[in-house]
Amino acid sequence: MSAPPLIFRKNTLIEKHQIEGNDPPGRYFSRIVLITRTATGYTAKAQYESVIAETPSLPTIAEALRHLVGQLQKIGFTRLRTRLNFRGKKYYAEKEPWVNYPDPA
């Protein structure tokens, strides 16, 4: 009997996205966002220096990423964008478009 597809496994890291932009002092940064499948959806988690941002479980990966970006924007991060880098072990980054998140007014 084979294991269920990765997308259906609970509490499992299923994707890695890249997030980049500017930190509060204005320096460029790039980090990995870990997307985990939970019993009720998806969580996103990223760490930059001493900042750890993690979302509650949300229904879609896109919502988890938007929530994470919102958390970072509230503390001064700007010009944020994300893209899928890995789904499971398969590399996608060069083929996937960037998703830009406008800075709050």
N, C-alpha and C positions, 0 to 999 in steps of 0.2 A: 504494500500500500504506500503510495507516495504522499509526501507532506503537502499541505494546502499551499496554494500560491502565496508568495511573499506578501502581496497586498492584503491578504486576509488574516495573516498571523497577528495576534494581539500582542501588545507590548514589545514590538519588534521594530528595530530601525529599518525603514523601508526605502528612504531616499535621503540624499545629501544635496542640498542646494548651496550655492555660493551667494553671499550677500556682500555688497561693497558700497562704499559711499565715503562720507566724511564724518569723523568723530567730533565731539563738542569743541575741541580746540581748532578744528578745521583740517586735521591731517587725514589723508586718504587711508582707508583700511579695507581689507578683504578677509572674510572668515567663512567657515563652513556652518551651515544650519542643518541640524539633525532633525529629520522628520520621523516620528515614531507613530505607529498604528496602535491605537488604544481600543478598549472595548466600546467606546462611544464615538470614536473619530480619530483625530490626529493631533499631535502636539508638535511644536517647533521649539528648538533650543539652540541658542548661540552664545558664545563667550568671546568677549573682547576685553583684554586686560583684566581689570577687576569687575567688569560688568558681566553679569550672567542674566540673559533674558530667556524666559521660558513661558510658553502659553498654556492655558488650560486646554482640555480636549475640545476640539471644534469639529464640525461636521465634514469640512473639506481641507485639503492641503492648502489651497489658495487662501482660505479664511485664516488658517493658522499662520501663514506667512504674513498676511496683512496685519494680524494682531501683533505679531512679533515686531514688525516694522513700526507700528504705532507706539509700542512700548519704547523703542529706541528713539523715535522722534520726540517723545515727551521729555526725554533727558538730553536733547540737543543734537542728536545725530541728523545729518542732512544728506540730500542727494542719494538716497538709498535705492538700490535695485537688486533683484535676485534672478537666478536662473537655476534650473535643474542641472546638477553635475553627475549624479549617480542614481540609478534606480536599481536597488540590489547591488550587484557588482558590475553592471553594465554602465559604461561611460557615455554621457550624452552632451556634455557642456558645449562643445564646438557646434553642435547641431541645434541647440535650443536657444530661443530668443530671450533676451533680457526682459524682465518686467520692472518698469520704473514706477516708483511711488512718489507722487508730488509732495513737496514739503508743505506742512501746514502753514496757513497764512498768518 
